[in-house]
Amino acid sequence: MKTNRRRFLERTVQGGIGATVAMSGLAPAAKPVAASDKVVIGIIGMGGRGTEVCKIYARRPDVEVAYVCDVHPGRCERGAQTVEKVTGKRPKMVSDFRTILDDHSVDGIYTPTPHHWHGLITILACQAGKDVYVEKPACHNIWEGQKMVEAARKYNRVVQLGTQNRSSSYGKSARELIKSGQLGDLHLVRVFNMFDRSRFVKPPDAPPPEGMNWDMWLGPAPQRPYNDAWFKDWVYFWDFSGGLVEDDAIHQLDLARMVFDRGYPKSVHHAGGNLSFHDDAEVPDQSMVTYEYDGMTLLLEQSWWAPYMKKTPEFIRENESLYPDWFPFNGTLVQLCGTKGMMLLGRHGGGWQLFDKDGQKIAQDKQTHIKMQEAHVENYVECIRSRKRPNADIEIGFVSSAICHLANISYRVGNRKLEFDASTGTFINDPEANRYLKRVYRDPWVVPEKV
């Protein structure tokens, strides 16, 4: 069965992946993993994030990290050493993720690849009967994200997005407090995502690192020669990513959505662009985004050129009782303004504090970042066993990812205000904007129309 499936996948790749799962019976029926058995995991993508989170999996006595996968042999070796150091057992090293999908002993995968690979790996994993923890954003484009949701539902797979704030205890308490009415009517939410970077200059093309499968790294993206910019700074380019809003602001936007509990906005309007650096990055270095909901406005204020704006320091995020200095230099603040009070909310261990109409602090809650990350992994592992939907289920995570895409599309059509119809997943009477809902895929790495 393994050999036949492997050959089938290889033949499908030769002719286009779109046909892979149209056949019924390829994905095993979803069933709980016995409590006495370890959950077997494969990790696809051993960059910095993959190496960090693989330690959380490796430390769990109920999980076996059976595979590490990367097209770069040095990164793959680093991942294997990381797991071996924690567990005393060396995982298998592979460069082709389909090897992991072939192995029926594997229950789930964790995939912290660049953004352009998230959708296809997730869909193929669902088709192969694997559960998935995929890093944020869920998808490279809105259409692709819709297909990820379809695949998760069709094959009854657990698909968790790496927005770990969804597993925070203080995120849940903030939501309950807002639902209780203590803030009054919520009319304004401001999300800050303000940092600093250096001016980016794309280097000349060069041969890929020895042993690296560059064609596999490109995957669905257009063919091009190797360049360190594509490989190491892919977040700056539309073919691989959506810049800072998709790579980072999604954490605050998703946390805000979690606590005010709404879906898609009616409209989006991006202002800004590459205003400071005027460099080789394709994505904007400043974004001021207005999202309109019924009775509420959500604002994203984002910059990449402000050295005085910082993330909440690690020592505060990993402390149970210390809270950020919210103003004026916190670059990751979420400010929720109600008619009775205001909540200041921080991602990744920042916690929240509630202030009344006189500006007096009346409540607060907190949890450390590491406990939140561990809880998110634990939730995924538990759902592999129970078959329940996870805290950051793909359908929830896709909406937050789509909101990021909406901002970028508004920018790419000339900073125009766009109206979005959530029922159809399209912009209203705007063919130019709708053109950005889906990418052109490179054979054979094509997300199928029918999953």
BELZIBEL-V620529 format. One record per residue. N is the residue number from 1. PSI is psi in whole degrees, -180 to 180 (999 if undefined). OMEGA is omega in degrees with one decimal (999 if undefined). D_LAST is the distance of its C-alpha to the last C-alpha in Angstrom with 2 decimals. Layout:
BEGIN
[[N | PSI | OMEGA | D_LAST] [N | PSI | OMEGA | D_LAST]]
END
This chain:
BEGIN
[[1 | -44 | 179.3 | 21.46] [2 | -45 | -178.3 | 21.16] [3 | -44 | -179.2 | 22.60] [4 | -42 | -180.0 | 20.51] [5 | -40 | 179.4 | 17.22] [6 | -46 | -179.9 | 18.68] [7 | -37 | 178.8 | 19.65] [8 | -46 | 179.2 | 16.34] [9 | -41 | -180.0 | 14.69] [10 | -42 | 177.9 | 17.71] [11 | -39 | -179.8 | 17.56] [12 | -41 | 178.8 | 13.96] [13 | -36 | 178.4 | 15.12] [14 | -36 | -174.8 | 18.06] [15 | 1 | -179.8 | 16.20] [16 | 127 | -173.2 | 13.22] [17 | -16 | -175.8 | 10.37] [18 | -22 | -178.1 | 7.86] [19 | -6 | -166.2 | 8.59] [20 | -51 | -170.5 | 8.42] [21 | 15 | 173.5 | 6.25] [22 | -26 | 178.3 | 6.50] [23 | 138 | 178.4 | 9.76] [24 | 155 | 174.3 | 10.75] [25 | -4 | 179.8 | 13.11] [26 | -39 | -178.9 | 12.05] [27 | 126 | 176.7 | 11.89] [28 | 152 | 177.9 | 15.38] [29 | 138 | 179.4 | 16.15] [30 | 132 | 177.7 | 16.89] [31 | 150 | -179.0 | 20.66] [32 | 149 | 171.6 | 23.30] [33 | 133 | -178.6 | 25.08] [34 | 144 | -178.2 | 28.73] [35 | -29 | -178.8 | 31.12] [36 | -13 | -177.2 | 33.17] [37 | 148 | 172.8 | 30.42] [38 | 146 | 171.4 | 29.44] [39 | 124 | -175.1 | 25.92] [40 | 126 | -172.4 | 24.92] [41 | 144 | 167.2 | 23.36] [42 | 138 | -177.7 | 22.41] [43 | 123 | -175.2 | 22.97] [44 | 106 | -178.8 | 21.25] [45 | 101 | -172.7 | 23.51] [46 | 44 | 170.1 | 27.22] [47 | -159 | -176.8 | 28.62] [48 | -46 | -179.0 | 30.90] [49 | -43 | 179.7 | 28.49] [50 | -41 | -179.8 | 26.90] [51 | -36 | 179.5 | 30.42] [52 | -51 | -173.7 | 31.60] [53 | -26 | 179.5 | 28.99] [54 | -26 | 177.0 | 28.92] [55 | -35 | 179.1 | 32.50] [56 | -44 | 176.1 | 31.48] [57 | -46 | -174.6 | 29.21] [58 | -31 | -179.3 | 31.93] [59 | -15 | -176.6 | 34.63] [60 | 127 | 179.2 | 32.99] [61 | -17 | -178.6 | 34.63] [62 | 10 | -178.8 | 31.66] [63 | 140 | 170.3 | 29.21] [64 | 120 | 172.9 | 29.21] [65 | 99 | -173.0 | 27.89] [66 | -28 | -176.2 | 27.24] [67 | 147 | 160.2 | 25.77] [68 | 143 | -173.2 | 26.18] [69 | 133 | 172.0 | 24.29] [70 | 145 | 178.4 | 25.25] [71 | -13 | 176.8 | 25.62] [72 | 114 | -173.4 | 29.15] [73 | -34 | 179.2 | 31.36] [74 | -41 | 178.4 | 33.79] [75 | -38 | 178.8 | 31.28] [76 | -43 | 178.1 | 29.80] [77 | -42 | 178.0 | 33.37] [78 | -42 | 178.5 | 34.12] [79 | -42 | 179.5 | 31.23] [80 | -41 | 178.6 | 32.42] [81 | -37 | 179.6 | 35.94] [82 | -46 | 179.3 | 34.96] [83 | -44 | -178.1 | 33.37] [84 | -37 | -179.8 | 36.27] [85 | -35 | -178.8 | 38.82] [86 | -43 | -170.5 | 37.50] [87 | -20 | -172.8 | 36.79] [88 | 2 | -179.4 | 39.09] [89 | 131 | -177.2 | 36.30] [90 | 126 | 177.3 | 34.58] [91 | 165 | 174.4 | 30.78] [92 | 142 | 178.2 | 29.23] [93 | 127 | 177.8 | 28.67] [94 | 155 | 177.5 | 25.82] [95 | -12 | -179.7 | 24.77] [96 | 115 | -175.4 | 21.32] [97 | -21 | -179.1 | 18.86] [98 | -22 | 174.3 | 17.12] [99 | -39 | 178.7 | 20.41] [100 | -42 | 179.5 | 19.78] [101 | -27 | 178.6 | 16.32] [102 | -28 | -171.0 | 18.23] [103 | 112 | -176.4 | 20.86] [104 | -8 | 175.2 | 20.39] [105 | -13 | -179.5 | 23.27] [106 | 127 | -179.9 | 21.34] [107 | -38 | -175.3 | 20.22] [108 | 166 | 176.6 | 18.89] [109 | 156 | 168.9 | 18.85] [110 | 125 | -174.7 | 20.50] [111 | 100 | 175.5 | 19.46] [112 | 44 | 178.8 | 22.05] [113 | 172 | 166.7 | 21.21] [114 | 158 | -169.4 | 21.91] [115 | -33 | -173.0 | 19.66] [116 | -11 | 178.9 | 17.91] [117 | -12 | -171.9 | 16.25] [118 | -48 | -173.1 | 15.15] [119 | -51 | -173.9 | 11.66] [120 | -42 | 178.3 | 10.53] [121 | -42 | -179.7 | 12.55] [122 | -46 | -178.6 | 11.26] [123 | -47 | 179.3 | 7.53] [124 | -36 | 177.8 | 9.02] [125 | -42 | 176.3 | 11.53] [126 | -43 | 179.6 | 9.55] [127 | -30 | -179.9 | 8.13] [128 | 3 | 177.7 | 11.83] [129 | 21 | 179.3 | 13.19] [130 | 145 | 169.2 | 14.75] [131 | 159 | -168.2 | 15.68] [132 | 133 | 162.8 | 15.91] [133 | 108 | -177.0 | 18.73] [134 | 136 | -179.4 | 17.82] [135 | 163 | 178.5 | 20.70] [136 | 156 | -13.6 | 21.14] [137 | 163 | -176.6 | 20.07] [138 | -35 | -164.9 | 16.50] [139 | 163 | 176.1 | 15.25] [140 | -27 | -179.1 | 16.86] [141 | 167 | -172.4 | 16.19] [142 | -44 | 179.7 | 15.36] [143 | -43 | 179.9 | 12.33] [144 | -42 | 178.4 | 10.76] [145 | -37 | 176.5 | 11.90] [146 | -38 | 179.2 | 10.37] [147 | -32 | 175.9 | 6.80] [148 | -43 | 177.5 | 8.47] [149 | -45 | 178.7 | 9.87] [150 | -44 | -178.5 | 6.99] [151 | -42 | 179.2 | 5.80] [152 | -41 | -178.2 | 9.59] [153 | -42 | -177.4 | 10.28] [154 | -41 | -175.4 | 8.09] [155 | 8 | 175.8 | 9.48] [156 | 50 | -178.9 | 12.68] [157 | 150 | 170.3 | 13.15] [158 | 120 | 177.2 | 15.97] [159 | 111 | -177.4 | 15.17] [160 | 132 | 174.2 | 18.48] [161 | 148 | -175.9 | 19.32] [162 | 40 | 173.5 | 22.57] [163 | 83 | -167.5 | 24.55] [164 | -13 | 174.5 | 27.20] [165 | -25 | 178.7 | 29.37] [166 | -20 | 178.3 | 27.22] [167 | 8 | 179.4 | 28.89] [168 | 141 | 177.2 | 32.35] [169 | -35 | -177.4 | 35.01] [170 | -24 | 172.2 | 36.56] [171 | -40 | 179.7 | 33.39] [172 | -40 | -179.9 | 33.32] [173 | -33 | 176.5 | 37.06] [174 | -42 | 178.7 | 36.84] [175 | -43 | -179.5 | 34.32] [176 | -38 | 179.0 | 36.58] [177 | -43 | 178.8 | 39.61] [178 | -41 | 177.6 | 38.14] [179 | -30 | -178.1 | 37.09] [180 | -15 | 177.9 | 40.68] [181 | 6 | -176.6 | 42.02] [182 | -24 | 175.5 | 44.18] [183 | -9 | -173.1 | 43.04] [184 | -148 | 178.1 | 43.61] [185 | 130 | -176.8 | 41.41] [186 | 113 | -176.7 | 39.07] [187 | -18 | -176.6 | 39.25] [188 | 129 | 173.5 | 38.73] [189 | 126 | 178.6 | 36.56] [190 | 127 | 178.7 | 37.15] [191 | 125 | 178.2 | 34.93] [192 | 138 | 173.7 | 36.59] [193 | 82 | -167.9 | 35.01] [194 | 119 | -175.8 | 37.97] [195 | -162 | -179.4 | 38.73] [196 | 148 | 170.9 | 40.30] [197 | 171 | 177.5 | 39.36] [198 | 162 | 174.9 | 41.23] [199 | 134 | -173.8 | 41.17] [200 | 127 | 176.0 | 38.50] [201 | 121 | -178.2 | 39.45] [202 | 128 | 179.0 | 37.02] [203 | 172 | 176.6 | 38.68] [204 | 157 | 172.4 | 38.90] [205 | 155 | -177.5 | 36.26] [206 | 167 | 174.2 | 37.01] [207 | 148 | 177.4 | 35.90] [208 | 160 | 175.5 | 33.18] [209 | 149 | -176.6 | 34.50] [210 | 129 | 177.2 | 35.48] [211 | -4 | -177.0 | 32.73] [212 | 136 | 176.0 | 29.90] [213 | 89 | -175.2 | 26.74] [214 | -38 | -179.9 | 26.62] [215 | -40 | 177.9 | 23.95] [216 | -38 | 178.4 | 21.54] [217 | -43 | 178.9 | 22.66] [218 | -42 | 177.2 | 21.86] [219 | -120 | -176.8 | 18.31] [220 | -14 | -175.5 | 16.38] [221 | 160 | -179.9 | 19.78] [222 | 150 | 177.3 | 22.29] [223 | 140 | 177.7 | 24.63] [224 | 159 | 177.0 | 27.98] [225 | 160 | 178.6 | 30.86] [226 | 142 | 172.5 | 31.17] [227 | 138 | 178.8 | 32.84] [228 | -29 | 179.8 | 33.69] [229 | -45 | 180.0 | 32.63] [230 | -44 | -172.5 | 28.97] [231 | -42 | -172.4 | 28.99] [232 | -24 | -176.1 | 31.18] [233 | 37 | -174.8 | 31.05] [234 | -21 | -177.7 | 27.46] [235 | -16 | -178.7 | 27.53] [236 | -3 | -168.2 | 29.78] [237 | 136 | -175.0 | 27.40] [238 | -32 | -177.5 | 24.63] [239 | -22 | -175.6 | 22.59] [240 | -21 | -169.9 | 22.23] [241 | -172 | 177.2 | 22.97] [242 | 27 | 175.5 | 24.38] [243 | -160 | -171.4 | 27.81] [244 | -32 | -178.3 | 29.69] [245 | -41 | -178.8 | 28.08] [246 | -32 | -175.5 | 24.61] [247 | -25 | -172.1 | 26.10] [248 | -50 | -178.5 | 28.84] [249 | -21 | 178.8 | 29.44] [250 | -31 | 179.7 | 26.11] [251 | -48 | -179.9 | 28.03] [252 | -39 | 179.7 | 30.69] [253 | -41 | 179.3 | 28.48] [254 | -39 | 177.6 | 26.28] [255 | -41 | 176.4 | 29.51] [256 | -46 | 177.8 | 31.01] [257 | -37 | 179.7 | 28.09] [258 | -43 | -172.9 | 28.38] [259 | -31 | 176.3 | 32.05] [260 | -8 | 165.0 | 32.22] [261 | 56 | 173.3 | 29.09] [262 | 164 | -176.8 | 27.60] [263 | -122 | -177.5 | 24.28] [264 | 146 | 170.6 | 23.90] [265 | 165 | 175.8 | 27.15] [266 | -31 | -178.0 | 28.30] [267 | 163 | 178.1 | 29.23] [268 | 143 | 177.6 | 29.43] [269 | 112 | 178.5 | 32.24] [270 | 137 | 169.6 | 32.54] [271 | 143 | -179.1 | 36.00] [272 | -160 | -178.0 | 36.93] [273 | -158 | 176.1 | 35.93] [274 | 78 | -168.6 | 37.28] [275 | -27 | -173.2 | 40.69] [276 | -49 | -171.0 | 42.37] [277 | -36 | -175.1 | 41.47] [278 | 48 | -172.2 | 40.74] [279 | -158 | -174.9 | 39.26] [280 | -1 | 175.4 | 36.47] [281 | 138 | 179.2 | 33.73] [282 | -26 | -175.1 | 31.36] [283 | 157 | -177.1 | 30.53] [284 | 150 | 173.5 | 33.23] [285 | -3 | 171.5 | 35.85] [286 | 133 | 179.4 | 36.59] [287 | 122 | 171.2 | 34.39] [288 | 107 | -169.6 | 35.82] [289 | 129 | 176.9 | 33.01] [290 | 121 | 174.9 | 33.70] [291 | 129 | -179.7 | 31.11] [292 | 125 | 171.3 | 32.43] [293 | 167 | 173.3 | 31.73] [294 | 114 | 175.5 | 33.80] [295 | 6 | -176.7 | 37.05] [296 | 144 | 174.9 | 35.95] [297 | 132 | 174.5 | 35.56] [298 | 124 | -179.6 | 33.57] [299 | 133 | 170.6 | 34.98] [300 | 122 | 177.8 | 33.69] [301 | 111 | -170.7 | 36.58] [302 | 138 | 174.4 | 35.56] [303 | 159 | 179.7 | 37.59] [304 | 15 | -172.4 | 37.59] [305 | 13 | -172.6 | 41.30] [306 | 96 | -174.6 | 43.17] [307 | -20 | -178.2 | 44.80] [308 | -11 | 178.1 | 46.34] [309 | 129 | -172.6 | 43.04] [310 | 153 | 166.6 | 41.78] [311 | 156 | 174.0 | 39.25] [312 | 129 | -176.5 | 40.89] [313 | 149 | -176.8 | 42.75] [314 | -38 | -176.7 | 41.43] [315 | -27 | 175.3 | 44.62] [316 | -41 | -178.9 | 44.06] [317 | -27 | -178.9 | 40.40] [318 | 17 | 178.0 | 41.38] [319 | 139 | -175.6 | 44.36] [320 | -19 | -171.9 | 44.30] [321 | -13 | -180.0 | 46.91] [322 | 139 | 179.5 | 46.98] [323 | 155 | -178.8 | 45.34] [324 | 156 | 162.7 | 44.69] [325 | 101 | -167.4 | 47.20] [326 | -39 | -175.6 | 44.92] [327 | 150 | -3.0 | 46.91] [328 | 5 | -166.8 | 47.30] [329 | 11 | 178.1 | 45.58] [330 | 119 | -174.2 | 42.52] [331 | 1 | -176.6 | 39.50] [332 | 27 | -176.8 | 36.83] [333 | 142 | 165.8 | 38.37] [334 | 123 | -177.2 | 36.71] [335 | 117 | -178.6 | 39.39] [336 | 115 | -172.8 | 38.89] [337 | 114 | 178.0 | 41.73] [338 | 173 | -177.8 | 42.64] [339 | -15 | 179.2 | 45.69] [340 | -15 | -176.9 | 47.24] [341 | -180 | -178.0 | 46.27] [342 | 136 | 175.4 | 44.11] [343 | 133 | 171.8 | 41.76] [344 | 126 | -168.2 | 41.34] [345 | 134 | -179.5 | 38.22] [346 | 141 | 179.0 | 37.27] [347 | 165 | 165.6 | 34.11] [348 | 51 | 176.2 | 34.06] [349 | 5 | 179.8 | 37.25] [350 | -27 | -179.4 | 39.03] [351 | -171 | 176.1 | 39.33] [352 | 153 | 173.4 | 40.57] [353 | 139 | -177.4 | 43.97] [354 | 133 | -179.9 | 44.94] [355 | 139 | -177.7 | 47.88] [356 | -172 | -174.6 | 49.74] [357 | -15 | 176.9 | 51.18] [358 | 6 | 179.4 | 54.09] [359 | 14 | 179.0 | 51.97] [360 | 134 | 178.8 | 52.86] [361 | 127 | -175.6 | 50.38] [362 | -11 | 179.6 | 49.92] [363 | 159 | 177.3 | 46.95] [364 | 162 | 177.8 | 44.66] [365 | 155 | -172.7 | 42.10] [366 | 158 | 172.3 | 40.66] [367 | 147 | -177.6 | 38.77] [368 | 158 | -179.2 | 38.67] [369 | -45 | -177.2 | 35.77] [370 | -38 | 178.2 | 35.59] [371 | -36 | 178.0 | 35.55] [372 | -45 | 178.9 | 32.72] [373 | -43 | 178.7 | 30.63] [374 | -38 | 178.7 | 31.55] [375 | -35 | -179.5 | 30.66] [376 | -42 | 175.7 | 27.15] [377 | -43 | 179.3 | 26.61] [378 | -41 | 178.7 | 28.33] [379 | -42 | 178.0 | 26.11] [380 | -48 | -178.5 | 22.98] [381 | -43 | 179.0 | 24.81] [382 | -38 | -179.1 | 26.04] [383 | -29 | 172.4 | 22.64] [384 | -38 | 179.3 | 21.41] [385 | -44 | -170.6 | 24.37] [386 | -20 | -174.8 | 24.31] [387 | 17 | 173.4 | 20.58] [388 | 161 | 175.9 | 21.60] [389 | 142 | -175.2 | 19.79] [390 | 173 | -178.3 | 21.40] [391 | -40 | 179.2 | 23.77] [392 | 56 | 180.0 | 21.50] [393 | 148 | -174.6 | 18.26] [394 | -33 | -179.9 | 15.33] [395 | -38 | 176.0 | 15.62] [396 | -47 | -177.9 | 19.28] [397 | -32 | 178.6 | 18.96] [398 | -39 | 179.8 | 16.54] [399 | -45 | 178.6 | 19.27] [400 | -39 | 177.4 | 21.89] [401 | -41 | 179.6 | 20.00] [402 | -37 | 178.2 | 19.46] [403 | -37 | 174.9 | 23.19] [404 | -43 | 178.0 | 23.99] [405 | -38 | 179.1 | 21.99] [406 | -43 | 179.3 | 23.91] [407 | -44 | -179.0 | 27.13] [408 | -37 | 179.3 | 26.31] [409 | -40 | 175.8 | 25.30] [410 | -41 | 177.1 | 28.58] [411 | -44 | -173.0 | 30.39] [412 | -18 | 175.7 | 28.79] [413 | 20 | 173.6 | 29.83] [414 | 30 | 180.0 | 33.38] [415 | 45 | 177.8 | 33.57] [416 | 149 | 171.8 | 33.06] [417 | 133 | -177.6 | 32.44] [418 | 140 | 173.4 | 29.06] [419 | 134 | -173.8 | 28.09] [420 | 133 | 178.0 | 24.56] [421 | 103 | -177.1 | 23.01] [422 | -27 | -178.0 | 20.76] [423 | -29 | 179.0 | 19.78] [424 | -13 | -177.4 | 18.17] [425 | 29 | -177.7 | 17.43] [426 | 163 | 173.5 | 19.83] [427 | 147 | -175.0 | 23.47] [428 | 119 | 175.1 | 26.03] [429 | 47 | -179.5 | 27.68] [430 | 81 | -179.7 | 26.97] [431 | -35 | -179.8 | 25.19] [432 | -46 | 178.9 | 26.38] [433 | -39 | -178.9 | 24.76] [434 | -21 | 178.5 | 21.46] [435 | -25 | -178.2 | 21.37] [436 | 5 | 179.6 | 20.80] [437 | -19 | -174.8 | 17.67] [438 | 145 | 177.5 | 15.53] [439 | 168 | 168.4 | 16.70] [440 | 120 | -177.0 | 17.15] [441 | 148 | 179.9 | 15.33] [442 | 126 | 176.8 | 17.45] [443 | 142 | 1.5 | 16.59] [444 | 10 | -172.0 | 15.34] [445 | 68 | -173.1 | 13.74] [446 | 125 | 173.2 | 11.23] [447 | 125 | -173.9 | 8.20] [448 | 147 | 174.3 | 5.84] [449 | -39 | -179.5 | 6.38] [450 | 112 | -179.2 | 3.78] [451 | 999 | 999 | 0.00]]
END
